[in-house]
Amino acid sequence: MKKADIGVALYLLAAVIFFIVPIPPLLLSAMQAVNISLGLIIMFNALFAREVLDMSFFPTLLLFTTIFRISLNVSSTRAILTSGDPGNVVRVFGSFVGGNDLIIGAIVFIILIIIQFVVINKGSERVAEVTARFTLDAMPGKQMAIDADLNTGIITEKEARERRAKIQAESSFFGNMDGATKYVKGDATAGLIITFVNLIGGTAMGMLRQQLPFGDAIGQFGLLTIGDGLCSQIPSLLISLATGILVTKASNEADVGTILVKQLFGIPKVLYIVGATMCFLGVFTPFEWYLFVGLGGAFLLAGRSISKHIGIEQIEDEVGMEEVEAEEIRKPENVVSLLQVDPIELEFGYGIIPLADVNQGGDLLDRVVMIRRQIALELGTVVPIIRLRDNIQLNPNQYIIKIKGIQITEGEILFDHYMAMNPGYVEEEITGIPTFEPSFHLPAIWITEGQRERAESLGYTVVDPPSIIATHLTEMIRTHIDELLTRQDVQNLVNNLKESNPVLVEELVPKLIGLGEIQKVLQNLLREGISIRDLLSIFETLADHAATTRDTDVLTEYVRQSLKRAISGKYFAPGEVTSVITLDPKTEQDIMASIKQTEQGAYLTLDPERTKAIIASVETEVAKLENLGKNAIIITSPIVRMYFKKLTSDYFRDLIVISYNEVESNIELQSVGMVTG
C-alpha cells in the first residue's frame, strides 16, 4: 500500500476508535490541534485552487473530516463527564476564547453557530443546488460547442476528449457538492445538540457525583462544554467557509486573491471618490479625524499609484506588441506548418458565414457533425475532421470542397432563397431563378421564402441553403471515402475489433496479411459503396483466404461474396423483380483470356477496338434502364466481376457491377439487356 493510502486509512480508523475507546487528555488535545490544522489547510486550498476540479474529492473530504470531528466531540464529551479533564485545548478555548465567563462563552458560541448554520451553510447549500442544476442543463450545449470546435479544426481529437471528460467531471463534482453540503449542515446541528447535552449532563454529574452546588457545577462544566463546542465549531466553520468558496468560484480558472484585489481596487476613480468621502467625514463630523483622514489619504494615494501603474502597463503592452510584430517580421518563415494538408476542407465566401456562425443562428457546424455520424453508420468508417474556412477570394455565395488540398467541386447558393426541384410529376411551374442542384446536377429553381409554401403544396422538393451544402459535401465524401481511409484509420479499426475478437486479429495481422493489404481491401469495398461496418465478417473471410492468396483484388471478391446479404439488401428489394443487365458469355471469355498476371497484380490486355465496342454496348444498355428511372445494375460471373468493373470504371463512375455469388437466393432478377462486344 502507498503511504497516502495508509495515512487516510489510519485517519478513518482513529475516528472509529475515538467513538469506542477513551483517550487520554494529551492525545485528545493533539487530535484537536490536528483537526484545526486540517480545517485551515482545507480552507486555504479551496481559496487558492485555480480550478474547482483541483479539489474534485472535496465531497469525500467533507465526509471524512465530519466523522473525525464528531468522534472528537464524543471523546471530549466522555472526558468531561467522567474526569472533568478534556485536555488543555478545550480548557483554553473555554477560558481564553470564551472570556473565562460562561455567559460570554455561550454568546460567542451561539454567534458562531448562527454564522455557520444560517449564513454560510444556508447560502452554500443553495448555491451548490443551483450550480449543480445549471451545470447539468448546460452539458448538451457544451458538448455541441466542443464538436463545433473539433470540426472547425480549433482543437484536436485528444483535446476534445479531454474537454468532454472535464465537463463530465465538473457535472459530477457539482452534483456531489449539492449532497455534500448536507454533511456540513448536519455537522453544525450535531455540534449544537452535543453542546447542550454536555451542558446538562456535566451539570448533573457535578451535582450528583461531586456534590457541587448548582452554580459551581454549571460554572465549571459549562466553561468546559463551551470550550469543547468552540474547539469543534471553529474547524467546522473553516470547512463550511471552504465549501462556500468552492461552490461560489466565478471562474473555473481563477487566482481568487489576485482577482478579488484587482476587482476591488483596480479602478482609480473609485478610490479617489472613496478617499475624498472619508476625508470629508473626518473633517466635518465628530468622528476621530485622524482615523478617517488617514484612511482617506491612503485611498487617494492608492488611487494615484494604481493610475500610474495602469499607464505604465498600457505603454508596456504597446511596446510589447510592437516588439512581437517586429520579431515576426525578422524571423524566417516557419514553413513546417504549411506542409500540413487537411483531408477535407469546405471553403466559402463571406456571404455564407452566417450559416456557419452559431451566434447568428447558423447550424452548418451541427450538420457537419451529423455528416460524420451518418457516414460512420452507412459505411462503417470514420470521416476525418472537416475543416470549415471562409475565403475572401471566393464570390460571396460561392463555396468549394477540397480533398487533400485539391479542389474537386464547387457550388453557389442564394443565402435568402430556397431551392425547389421538380420530382418529375409536377406539371405546374413556378417562377424563379433557374439553376442546377450541385450534388446530382438536377435542374432546379431558386425561390423566395414567400413561394416556399406554394411550391411544397404543388409537390416540389424544397431545400434550404445549409441542406444543399451539407448534401453536396456528403456526396463528395461518399465518392472519395476510399481515398480518405489511411493506414492509421485501419489500425484504429483493427484495435477496436481486437478488444472483442483478439484471437481473430492475432491470427490475421500481421501473420497472414499486412496492414497495407487490409487497407487496400477496405478501400476497394468503399470505392464501390460497400459498408465495412461488419468488420468481423470481413476479417473472418480474409483469415480464411489470405493463406492461399495475397492479391488484394481477389481477396476483395471473397469478402464481397461473404457480404452478399448486405449487398443484396443495398441494391435489391425482396419480393420484387429487379431489372438488370447481363454480360454476354463470349465477352466474359474474351475478358478472361486477356488477363495478364504480374507481381504487381493483374491487368487487361484487351484490344482497344473490342474495349470500345464493349463500352458502347454498356452505354446503350444502361441508357435503357435509366430511361425507365431504374438503377443500372450489371450481373456477371464471379471470376469476371472485378476485371469488368476495372474496364468500365473510367467511363461509368457509378455503374453497379455485381456477381451472381453476391445475390441472395430469394432475390428475383429479370434481364432486360445484354452487354456484347
C-alpha positions as CSV (number, residue, x, y, z in Angstrom):
1,M,0.0,0.0,0.0
2,K,1.1,3.6,-0.6
3,K,1.9,5.9,2.3
4,A,-1.0,8.1,1.4
5,D,-3.4,5.2,1.5
6,I,-2.1,4.1,4.9
7,G,-2.5,7.7,6.2
8,V,-6.1,8.0,5.1
9,A,-6.9,4.6,6.5
10,L,-5.4,5.5,9.9
11,Y,-7.3,8.8,9.9
12,L,-10.6,7.0,9.5
13,L,-9.6,4.2,11.9
14,A,-8.8,6.8,14.5
15,A,-12.3,8.3,14.2
16,V,-13.8,4.9,14.8
17,I,-11.6,4.1,17.7
18,F,-12.4,7.5,19.3
19,F,-16.0,6.5,19.4
20,I,-15.3,3.4,21.4
21,V,-12.1,3.8,23.4
22,P,-11.5,6.6,25.9
23,I,-8.4,8.5,25.0
24,P,-6.1,10.5,27.4
25,P,-6.4,14.3,27.6
26,L,-2.9,14.9,26.0
27,L,-3.8,12.8,22.9
28,L,-7.2,14.4,22.7
29,S,-5.6,17.9,22.7
30,A,-3.2,16.7,19.9
31,M,-6.1,15.4,17.8
32,Q,-8.0,18.7,18.2
33,A,-4.9,20.6,17.1
34,V,-4.7,18.3,14.1
35,N,-8.4,19.0,13.4
36,I,-7.9,22.8,13.5
37,S,-4.8,22.4,11.2
38,L,-6.8,20.4,8.7
39,G,-9.6,23.0,8.7
40,L,-7.1,25.7,7.9
41,I,-5.4,23.6,5.2
42,I,-8.8,22.8,3.5
43,M,-9.9,26.4,3.6
44,F,-6.7,27.9,2.0
45,N,-6.6,25.1,-0.6
46,A,-10.2,26.0,-1.6
47,L,-9.2,29.6,-1.7
48,F,-6.1,29.2,-3.9
49,A,-7.3,26.3,-6.1
50,R,-7.2,27.6,-9.7
51,E,-10.0,25.1,-10.8
52,V,-12.8,23.6,-8.8
53,L,-11.6,20.2,-10.1
54,D,-8.3,20.7,-8.3
55,M,-10.3,19.6,-5.3
56,S,-12.6,17.1,-7.0
57,F,-12.5,14.9,-3.9
58,F,-13.8,17.7,-1.7
59,P,-17.2,16.0,-1.1
60,T,-15.4,12.8,0.2
61,L,-13.1,15.0,2.2
62,L,-16.1,16.7,3.9
63,L,-17.4,13.3,4.9
64,F,-14.1,12.2,6.4
65,T,-13.5,15.4,8.3
66,T,-17.1,15.5,9.6
67,I,-16.9,12.0,11.1
68,F,-13.4,12.7,12.6
69,R,-14.7,15.9,14.2
70,I,-17.8,14.2,15.6
71,S,-15.6,11.4,17.0
72,L,-13.5,14.1,18.8
73,N,-16.7,15.6,20.1
74,V,-17.8,12.2,21.5
75,S,-14.3,11.7,23.1
76,S,-14.2,15.1,24.7
77,T,-17.8,14.6,26.0
78,R,-16.8,11.3,27.6
79,A,-13.7,13.0,29.2
80,I,-15.8,16.0,30.5
81,L,-18.5,13.7,32.1
82,T,-16.0,11.1,33.5
83,S,-13.0,13.0,34.8
84,G,-13.8,16.6,34.1
85,D,-10.4,16.9,32.2
86,P,-10.9,17.0,28.4
87,G,-7.4,18.4,27.8
88,N,-5.7,21.8,27.7
89,V,-7.0,22.8,24.3
90,V,-10.7,22.5,25.4
91,R,-9.9,24.3,28.7
92,V,-8.1,27.2,26.8
93,F,-11.0,27.6,24.3
94,G,-13.4,27.8,27.3
95,S,-11.3,30.3,29.3
96,F,-9.4,32.4,26.7
97,V,-11.7,32.4,23.7
98,G,-14.8,32.3,25.8
99,G,-13.5,35.1,28.1
100,N,-13.4,32.8,31.1
101,D,-17.1,33.6,31.5
102,L,-20.0,31.2,30.9
103,I,-22.3,33.8,29.6
104,I,-19.7,35.4,27.3
105,G,-18.6,32.0,26.0
106,A,-22.2,30.9,25.4
107,I,-22.9,34.1,23.4
108,V,-19.7,33.6,21.3
109,F,-20.7,30.0,20.7
110,I,-24.2,30.9,19.7
111,I,-22.9,33.6,17.3
112,L,-20.6,31.1,15.7
113,I,-23.5,28.7,15.3
114,I,-25.7,31.4,13.7
115,I,-22.9,32.5,11.3
116,Q,-22.2,28.9,10.2
117,F,-25.8,27.5,10.2
118,V,-27.8,30.4,9.0
119,V,-25.4,32.4,6.8
120,I,-22.6,30.2,5.3
121,N,-24.3,26.8,5.3
122,K,-27.7,28.1,4.0
123,G,-26.0,30.1,1.2
124,S,-23.6,27.3,0.2
125,E,-26.4,24.7,0.1
126,R,-28.5,26.9,-2.2
127,V,-25.5,27.9,-4.5
128,A,-24.5,24.2,-4.7
129,E,-28.0,23.2,-5.6
130,V,-28.4,25.9,-8.3
131,T,-24.9,25.3,-9.7
132,A,-25.5,21.5,-10.0
133,R,-28.7,22.1,-11.9
134,F,-27.3,24.7,-14.3
135,T,-24.1,22.6,-14.9
136,L,-26.3,19.6,-15.8
137,D,-28.5,21.7,-18.1
138,A,-25.5,23.3,-19.8
139,M,-23.9,19.9,-20.6
140,P,-25.5,19.4,-24.1
141,G,-24.6,22.9,-25.2
142,K,-21.0,22.5,-24.1
143,Q,-20.8,19.1,-25.9
144,M,-22.1,20.7,-29.1
145,A,-19.6,23.6,-28.7
146,I,-16.8,21.0,-28.4
147,D,-18.0,19.2,-31.6
148,A,-18.1,22.5,-33.4
149,D,-14.6,23.4,-32.4
150,L,-13.4,19.9,-33.4
151,N,-15.0,20.2,-36.8
152,T,-13.5,23.7,-37.5
153,G,-10.1,22.4,-36.5
154,I,-9.7,24.7,-33.5
155,I,-9.0,21.7,-31.3
156,T,-7.7,18.1,-31.9
157,E,-9.5,14.8,-31.1
158,K,-7.3,14.5,-28.0
159,E,-8.3,17.9,-26.8
160,A,-11.9,17.2,-27.5
161,R,-11.8,14.0,-25.4
162,E,-10.1,16.0,-22.6
163,R,-12.8,18.7,-22.7
164,R,-15.6,16.2,-22.7
165,A,-14.0,14.4,-19.7
166,K,-13.7,17.7,-17.9
167,I,-17.3,18.6,-18.5
168,Q,-18.4,15.2,-17.1
169,A,-16.1,15.6,-14.1
170,E,-17.5,19.1,-13.4
171,S,-21.1,17.9,-13.6
172,S,-20.3,15.0,-11.2
173,F,-18.4,17.3,-8.9
174,F,-21.2,19.9,-8.5
175,G,-23.8,17.2,-8.2
176,N,-21.8,15.6,-5.3
177,M,-21.3,19.1,-3.8
178,D,-25.1,19.5,-3.7
179,G,-25.3,16.5,-1.5
180,A,-22.1,17.1,0.5
181,T,-23.4,20.5,1.8
182,K,-25.9,18.4,3.8
183,Y,-22.9,17.0,5.8
184,V,-21.8,20.5,6.8
185,K,-25.4,21.4,7.8
186,G,-25.8,18.2,9.8
187,D,-22.4,18.7,11.4
188,A,-23.5,22.1,12.7
189,T,-26.7,20.7,14.0
190,A,-25.0,17.8,15.7
191,G,-22.5,20.2,17.4
192,L,-25.3,22.3,18.8
193,I,-27.1,19.2,20.2
194,I,-23.9,17.7,21.7
195,T,-23.1,21.1,23.4
196,F,-26.5,21.2,25.1
197,V,-26.2,17.5,26.1
198,N,-22.7,18.2,27.6
199,L,-24.0,21.2,29.5
200,I,-27.0,19.4,31.0
201,G,-25.0,16.1,31.6
202,G,-22.0,17.9,33.0
203,T,-24.1,19.9,35.4
204,A,-25.9,16.8,36.6
205,M,-22.6,14.9,37.0
206,G,-21.2,17.7,39.1
207,M,-24.2,18.0,41.4
208,L,-24.8,14.2,41.8
209,R,-21.3,12.7,41.7
210,Q,-19.1,15.6,43.0
211,Q,-21.8,17.0,45.3
212,L,-21.2,20.5,43.9
213,P,-23.8,23.3,44.3
214,F,-25.7,24.1,41.1
215,G,-23.9,27.4,40.5
216,D,-20.4,25.8,40.8
217,A,-21.4,22.8,38.7
218,I,-22.8,24.8,35.8
219,G,-19.9,27.2,36.0
220,Q,-17.2,24.5,36.0
221,F,-18.8,22.2,33.4
222,G,-20.4,25.0,31.4
223,L,-17.0,26.5,30.6
224,L,-15.6,23.1,29.6
225,T,-18.7,22.5,27.4
226,I,-18.4,25.9,25.8
227,G,-14.7,25.3,25.2
228,D,-15.4,21.9,23.6
229,G,-18.1,23.5,21.4
230,L,-15.8,26.3,20.3
231,C,-13.0,23.8,19.7
232,S,-15.1,21.8,17.3
233,Q,-17.1,24.6,15.7
234,I,-14.2,26.7,14.6
235,P,-12.7,23.9,12.3
236,S,-16.3,23.2,11.2
237,L,-16.7,26.9,10.4
238,L,-13.4,26.9,8.4
239,I,-14.6,23.9,6.3
240,S,-18.0,25.4,5.8
241,L,-16.2,28.5,4.5
242,A,-14.1,26.3,2.2
243,T,-17.4,24.8,0.9
244,G,-18.8,28.2,0.2
245,I,-15.6,29.3,-1.6
246,L,-15.6,26.3,-3.9
247,V,-19.2,26.5,-5.0
248,T,-19.1,30.3,-5.5
249,K,-16.0,30.4,-7.6
250,A,-16.9,32.7,-10.6
251,S,-14.3,31.1,-12.9
252,N,-13.0,27.6,-13.3
253,E,-9.5,29.0,-13.6
254,A,-9.1,31.9,-11.2
255,D,-6.5,33.1,-8.7
256,V,-9.0,34.3,-6.2
257,G,-6.8,36.6,-4.2
258,T,-5.5,38.4,-7.3
259,I,-8.9,38.6,-8.9
260,L,-10.6,40.0,-5.8
261,V,-7.9,42.7,-5.1
262,K,-7.9,43.7,-8.8
263,Q,-11.7,43.9,-9.0
264,L,-12.0,45.9,-5.7
265,F,-9.0,48.3,-6.1
266,G,-8.5,48.2,-9.9
267,I,-10.3,51.5,-10.8
268,P,-8.5,54.7,-9.6
269,K,-11.7,56.8,-10.0
270,V,-13.5,54.7,-7.3
271,L,-10.6,55.1,-4.9
272,Y,-10.5,58.9,-5.4
273,I,-14.2,59.2,-4.6
274,V,-14.0,56.9,-1.5
275,G,-10.8,58.7,-0.3
276,A,-12.4,62.1,-0.7
277,T,-15.6,60.9,1.1
278,M,-13.6,59.6,4.1
279,C,-11.6,62.8,4.4
280,F,-14.9,64.8,4.3
281,L,-16.3,62.7,7.1
282,G,-13.2,63.1,9.2
283,V,-13.1,66.9,8.9
284,F,-16.8,67.9,9.0
285,T,-18.2,65.3,11.5
286,P,-17.4,64.4,15.2
287,F,-15.6,61.2,14.1
288,E,-11.9,60.8,15.1
289,W,-10.4,62.9,12.3
290,Y,-7.0,61.2,12.3
291,L,-8.7,57.8,11.5
292,F,-10.9,59.0,8.7
293,V,-8.5,61.5,7.2
294,G,-5.6,59.0,7.4
295,L,-7.7,56.2,5.7
296,G,-9.0,58.7,3.1
297,G,-5.4,59.8,2.3
298,A,-4.4,56.2,2.0
299,F,-7.1,55.6,-0.6
300,L,-6.2,58.7,-2.5
301,L,-2.5,57.7,-2.6
302,A,-3.5,54.1,-3.7
303,G,-5.7,55.5,-6.5
304,R,-2.8,57.7,-7.8
305,S,-0.4,54.7,-7.6
306,I,-2.8,52.4,-9.5
307,S,-3.4,55.1,-12.1
308,K,0.3,55.4,-12.8
309,H,0.6,51.6,-12.8
310,I,-2.2,51.3,-15.4
311,G,-0.5,53.9,-17.6
312,I,2.9,52.0,-17.4
313,E,1.1,48.7,-18.3
314,Q,-0.5,50.2,-21.3
315,I,2.8,51.6,-22.6
316,E,4.5,48.2,-21.9
317,D,1.7,46.4,-23.8
318,E,2.1,48.7,-26.8
319,V,5.9,48.3,-26.8
320,G,5.5,44.5,-26.3
321,M,3.1,44.3,-29.3
322,E,5.4,46.3,-31.5
323,E,8.3,44.0,-30.5
324,V,6.3,40.9,-31.2
325,E,5.4,42.3,-34.6
326,A,9.0,43.2,-35.3
327,E,10.2,39.8,-34.2
328,E,7.6,38.1,-36.5
329,I,8.9,40.2,-39.4
330,R,12.6,39.5,-38.6
331,K,12.4,35.7,-38.0
332,P,12.4,33.3,-41.0
333,E,9.1,32.0,-42.1
334,N,8.1,28.7,-40.4
335,V,7.2,26.6,-43.4
336,V,6.6,23.4,-41.5
337,S,3.1,24.5,-40.7
338,L,2.4,25.0,-44.4
339,L,3.2,21.3,-45.1
340,Q,0.0,20.1,-43.4
341,V,-2.8,19.1,-45.8
342,D,-6.3,18.8,-44.4
343,P,-8.1,15.7,-45.7
344,I,-11.4,17.5,-46.3
345,E,-12.0,21.3,-46.5
346,L,-15.1,23.3,-47.1
347,E,-14.2,26.9,-48.0
348,F,-16.9,29.5,-48.5
349,G,-17.4,33.2,-49.3
350,Y,-18.3,35.8,-46.7
351,G,-22.0,35.7,-47.7
352,I,-22.2,32.1,-46.3
353,I,-20.5,32.9,-43.0
354,P,-23.9,33.4,-41.2
355,L,-24.8,29.8,-42.0
356,A,-21.6,28.6,-40.1
357,D,-21.8,31.1,-37.3
358,V,-23.7,29.7,-34.3
359,N,-24.1,33.2,-32.8
360,Q,-26.1,34.2,-35.9
361,G,-28.3,31.1,-35.8
362,G,-26.3,29.1,-38.3
363,D,-26.4,25.3,-38.0
364,L,-23.8,24.3,-40.6
365,L,-21.4,23.1,-38.0
366,D,-24.1,20.8,-36.5
367,R,-24.8,19.4,-39.9
368,V,-21.1,18.6,-40.4
369,V,-21.2,16.6,-37.2
370,M,-24.2,14.8,-38.4
371,I,-22.5,14.0,-41.7
372,R,-19.6,12.3,-39.9
373,R,-22.1,10.2,-37.9
374,Q,-24.2,9.4,-41.0
375,I,-21.2,8.1,-42.9
376,A,-20.0,6.1,-39.9
377,L,-23.4,4.4,-39.8
378,E,-23.7,3.9,-43.5
379,L,-20.1,2.8,-44.5
380,G,-18.6,1.9,-41.1
381,T,-15.6,4.2,-41.4
382,V,-14.7,7.4,-39.6
383,V,-14.6,10.5,-41.7
384,P,-11.6,12.8,-40.9
385,I,-12.1,16.2,-39.4
386,I,-13.8,18.5,-41.9
387,R,-12.2,22.0,-41.9
388,L,-14.6,24.9,-42.4
389,R,-12.9,28.1,-43.6
390,D,-14.0,31.4,-45.0
391,N,-12.2,32.6,-48.1
392,I,-12.5,36.2,-49.2
393,Q,-11.2,35.4,-52.6
394,L,-14.4,33.5,-53.4
395,N,-17.6,35.0,-54.5
396,P,-19.8,35.9,-51.5
397,N,-22.3,33.0,-52.2
398,Q,-19.7,30.5,-53.5
399,Y,-18.2,27.5,-51.8
400,I,-15.7,24.9,-52.8
401,I,-14.9,21.4,-51.5
402,K,-11.3,20.2,-51.3
403,I,-10.0,16.7,-50.8
404,K,-6.3,16.6,-49.6
405,G,-5.9,20.3,-50.6
406,I,-7.2,19.9,-54.2
407,Q,-10.5,21.4,-55.2
408,I,-12.8,18.7,-56.5
409,T,-16.1,20.6,-56.8
410,E,-17.8,23.9,-56.2
411,G,-21.3,25.3,-55.8
412,E,-23.1,28.5,-55.3
413,I,-26.2,29.4,-53.2
414,L,-28.5,32.3,-52.7
415,F,-28.5,33.0,-49.0
416,D,-32.1,34.1,-48.6
417,H,-33.6,31.7,-51.1
418,Y,-34.7,28.1,-51.3
419,M,-34.0,25.6,-54.0
420,A,-37.1,23.9,-55.5
421,M,-36.8,20.7,-57.5
422,N,-39.4,19.0,-59.6
423,P,-39.5,15.3,-58.7
424,G,-40.9,14.6,-62.2
425,Y,-44.6,14.5,-61.7
426,V,-45.4,18.2,-61.0
427,E,-46.9,19.9,-64.1
428,E,-47.5,23.4,-62.8
429,E,-44.4,25.6,-63.0
430,I,-43.4,28.3,-60.5
431,T,-41.3,31.4,-61.3
432,G,-37.8,31.6,-60.0
433,I,-34.1,31.7,-61.0
434,P,-33.1,28.6,-63.0
435,T,-30.2,26.7,-61.6
436,F,-28.8,23.1,-61.1
437,E,-28.7,21.2,-57.8
438,P,-24.9,20.8,-57.2
439,S,-24.8,17.2,-55.9
440,F,-26.6,15.4,-58.7
441,H,-26.7,18.2,-61.3
442,L,-30.5,18.1,-61.5
443,P,-32.5,21.1,-62.8
444,A,-33.9,23.3,-60.0
445,I,-35.2,26.8,-59.3
446,W,-34.3,29.4,-56.7
447,I,-37.5,30.7,-55.0
448,T,-38.1,33.1,-52.2
449,E,-39.4,32.5,-48.7
450,G,-42.9,33.6,-49.8
451,Q,-43.0,31.0,-52.6
452,R,-41.9,28.1,-50.4
453,E,-45.3,27.1,-49.0
454,R,-46.9,27.1,-52.5
455,A,-44.0,25.1,-54.0
456,E,-44.4,22.5,-51.4
457,S,-48.1,22.2,-51.8
458,L,-47.6,21.7,-55.6
459,G,-45.2,18.8,-54.9
460,Y,-41.8,20.4,-55.4
461,T,-38.9,19.3,-53.2
462,V,-37.8,22.4,-51.4
463,V,-34.5,22.6,-49.5
464,D,-32.7,25.4,-47.7
465,P,-29.1,26.5,-48.4
466,P,-27.5,24.7,-45.4
467,S,-29.1,21.4,-46.6
468,I,-27.8,22.0,-50.1
469,I,-24.2,22.4,-48.9
470,A,-24.5,19.5,-46.4
471,T,-25.9,17.2,-49.1
472,H,-23.2,18.2,-51.6
473,L,-20.5,17.7,-49.0
474,T,-21.9,14.3,-48.1
475,E,-22.0,13.1,-51.7
476,M,-18.4,14.2,-52.2
477,I,-17.3,12.4,-49.1
478,R,-19.1,9.2,-50.2
479,T,-17.4,9.4,-53.6
480,H,-13.9,9.9,-52.2
481,I,-14.2,8.0,-49.0
482,D,-11.7,5.3,-50.2
483,E,-9.0,7.9,-50.6
484,L,-9.6,9.2,-47.1
485,L,-9.0,5.8,-45.4
486,T,-5.5,5.9,-44.1
487,R,-3.4,3.2,-42.5
488,Q,-3.8,4.9,-39.2
489,D,-7.6,4.7,-39.6
490,V,-7.3,1.0,-40.4
491,Q,-5.1,0.5,-37.3
492,N,-7.8,2.1,-35.2
493,L,-10.4,-0.2,-36.7
494,V,-8.2,-3.2,-36.0
495,N,-7.7,-2.0,-32.4
496,N,-11.4,-1.7,-31.9
497,L,-12.0,-5.2,-33.3
498,K,-9.2,-6.6,-31.2
499,E,-11.0,-5.7,-28.0
500,S,-13.8,-8.1,-28.7
501,N,-12.1,-10.6,-31.0
502,P,-8.4,-10.8,-30.1
503,V,-7.9,-14.3,-31.4
504,L,-9.0,-13.4,-34.9
505,V,-6.9,-10.3,-35.1
506,E,-3.8,-12.0,-33.8
507,E,-4.2,-14.8,-36.3
508,L,-4.6,-12.4,-39.3
509,V,-2.4,-9.4,-38.5
510,P,0.5,-9.5,-39.3
511,K,0.9,-13.2,-39.7
512,L,-1.2,-13.7,-42.8
513,I,-1.7,-10.2,-44.1
514,G,-0.2,-6.7,-43.6
515,L,-2.0,-3.5,-42.6
516,G,-1.5,-2.0,-46.0
517,E,-3.1,-5.0,-47.7
518,I,-6.1,-4.8,-45.4
519,Q,-6.3,-1.1,-46.2
520,K,-6.4,-1.9,-50.0
521,V,-9.3,-4.4,-49.5
522,L,-11.3,-1.9,-47.4
523,Q,-10.6,0.8,-50.0
524,N,-11.9,-1.5,-52.8
525,L,-15.1,-2.1,-50.8
526,L,-15.6,1.6,-50.0
527,R,-14.9,2.6,-53.6
528,E,-18.0,0.7,-54.7
529,G,-20.1,1.9,-51.8
530,I,-20.0,-1.3,-49.8
531,S,-20.1,-0.8,-46.0
532,I,-17.1,-2.1,-44.0
533,R,-19.1,-1.8,-40.7
534,D,-19.3,-5.6,-40.4
535,L,-15.5,-5.8,-39.9
536,L,-15.8,-9.1,-38.1
537,S,-17.1,-10.9,-41.2
538,I,-14.5,-9.1,-43.4
539,F,-11.7,-10.3,-41.2
540,E,-13.0,-13.8,-40.9
541,T,-13.1,-14.0,-44.7
542,L,-9.6,-12.6,-45.0
543,A,-8.3,-15.1,-42.4
544,D,-9.9,-17.9,-44.5
545,H,-8.3,-17.0,-47.8
546,A,-5.1,-14.9,-47.0
547,A,-3.1,-18.1,-46.7
548,T,-3.7,-19.0,-50.3
549,T,-3.5,-15.6,-52.0
550,R,-2.2,-12.1,-51.2
551,D,-3.8,-10.5,-54.2
552,T,-6.0,-7.8,-52.7
553,D,-8.4,-7.7,-55.6
554,V,-9.1,-11.4,-55.3
555,L,-9.4,-11.1,-51.5
556,T,-11.9,-8.3,-52.1
557,E,-14.0,-10.6,-54.2
558,Y,-14.1,-13.2,-51.5
559,V,-15.1,-10.5,-49.0
560,R,-17.9,-9.2,-51.2
561,Q,-19.3,-12.7,-51.5
562,S,-19.3,-13.1,-47.7
563,L,-21.2,-9.8,-47.5
564,K,-23.8,-10.8,-50.1
565,R,-26.7,-10.2,-47.6
566,A,-25.6,-6.6,-47.2
567,I,-25.0,-6.1,-50.9
568,S,-28.4,-7.7,-51.8
569,G,-30.1,-5.5,-49.2
570,K,-28.5,-2.4,-50.7
571,Y,-29.5,-2.9,-54.3
572,F,-32.4,-5.3,-54.4
573,A,-35.8,-5.4,-52.7
574,P,-37.1,-8.8,-51.5
575,G,-40.3,-9.9,-53.2
576,E,-39.8,-7.5,-56.1
577,V,-38.5,-8.3,-59.6
578,T,-35.3,-6.3,-60.3
579,S,-34.4,-5.4,-63.8
580,V,-30.7,-6.0,-64.5
581,I,-28.2,-6.2,-67.4
582,T,-26.2,-9.4,-68.0
583,L,-22.8,-9.9,-69.7
584,D,-22.5,-12.0,-72.8
585,P,-20.7,-15.3,-72.0
586,K,-18.4,-14.8,-75.1
587,T,-17.5,-11.4,-73.8
588,E,-16.7,-12.8,-70.4
589,Q,-14.4,-15.4,-72.0
590,D,-12.6,-12.8,-74.0
591,I,-12.0,-10.7,-70.9
592,M,-10.7,-13.7,-69.0
593,A,-8.4,-14.6,-71.9
594,S,-6.9,-11.1,-71.9
595,I,-5.9,-11.1,-68.3
596,K,-2.2,-10.9,-67.6
597,Q,-0.8,-11.8,-64.1
598,T,2.2,-9.9,-62.8
599,E,3.9,-9.5,-59.4
600,Q,2.2,-6.1,-59.2
601,G,-1.3,-7.6,-59.9
602,A,-3.4,-8.5,-62.9
603,Y,-4.4,-6.2,-65.8
604,L,-6.3,-6.5,-69.0
605,T,-4.7,-6.6,-72.5
606,L,-8.0,-6.4,-74.4
607,D,-7.9,-5.0,-77.9
608,P,-8.8,-1.2,-77.9
609,E,-11.4,-1.7,-80.6
610,R,-13.0,-4.5,-78.6
611,T,-12.9,-2.3,-75.5
612,K,-14.6,0.5,-77.4
613,A,-17.3,-1.9,-78.6
614,I,-18.0,-3.2,-75.0
615,I,-18.2,0.3,-73.6
616,A,-20.6,1.4,-76.4
617,S,-22.8,-1.7,-75.6
618,V,-22.7,-0.8,-71.9
619,E,-23.8,2.7,-72.6
620,T,-26.7,1.6,-74.8
621,E,-28.0,-0.9,-72.2
622,V,-27.5,1.4,-69.2
623,A,-29.5,4.2,-71.0
624,K,-32.5,1.8,-71.3
625,L,-32.6,1.3,-67.6
626,E,-32.0,5.0,-66.8
627,N,-34.9,6.0,-69.1
628,L,-37.1,3.7,-67.0
629,G,-35.9,5.5,-63.9
630,K,-34.1,2.5,-62.5
631,N,-30.5,1.9,-61.3
632,A,-28.2,0.4,-63.9
633,I,-27.0,-2.9,-62.5
634,I,-24.9,-5.4,-64.5
635,I,-24.7,-9.0,-63.3
636,T,-21.5,-11.0,-64.2
637,S,-19.9,-14.3,-63.2
638,P,-17.8,-14.1,-60.1
639,I,-14.4,-14.5,-61.8
640,V,-15.1,-11.7,-64.3
641,R,-16.7,-9.1,-62.0
642,M,-13.6,-7.2,-60.8
643,Y,-12.0,-7.1,-64.2
644,F,-15.2,-5.8,-65.9
645,K,-15.6,-3.2,-63.1
646,K,-12.0,-2.0,-63.8
647,L,-12.7,-1.9,-67.5
648,T,-15.8,0.3,-67.1
649,S,-14.8,2.4,-64.1
650,D,-13.1,5.1,-66.1
651,Y,-16.3,5.6,-68.2
652,F,-19.1,4.9,-65.7
653,R,-18.2,6.1,-62.2
654,D,-21.5,5.0,-60.6
655,L,-22.1,1.8,-62.6
656,I,-23.1,-1.1,-60.3
657,V,-21.4,-4.4,-61.2
658,I,-22.4,-7.4,-59.1
659,S,-21.5,-11.1,-59.4
660,Y,-24.1,-13.9,-59.2
661,N,-22.4,-15.0,-55.9
662,E,-23.3,-11.7,-54.3
663,V,-27.0,-12.1,-54.8
664,E,-29.2,-13.7,-52.1
665,S,-31.2,-16.7,-53.3
666,N,-34.6,-15.1,-52.5
667,I,-33.9,-12.2,-54.9
668,E,-35.8,-12.2,-58.2
669,L,-33.9,-10.8,-61.2
670,Q,-35.0,-10.1,-64.8
671,S,-32.6,-9.5,-67.6
672,V,-33.6,-6.6,-69.8
673,G,-30.5,-6.4,-71.9
674,M,-27.0,-8.0,-72.5
675,V,-23.7,-6.3,-72.9
676,T,-21.9,-7.6,-76.0
677,G,-18.8,-6.5,-77.9
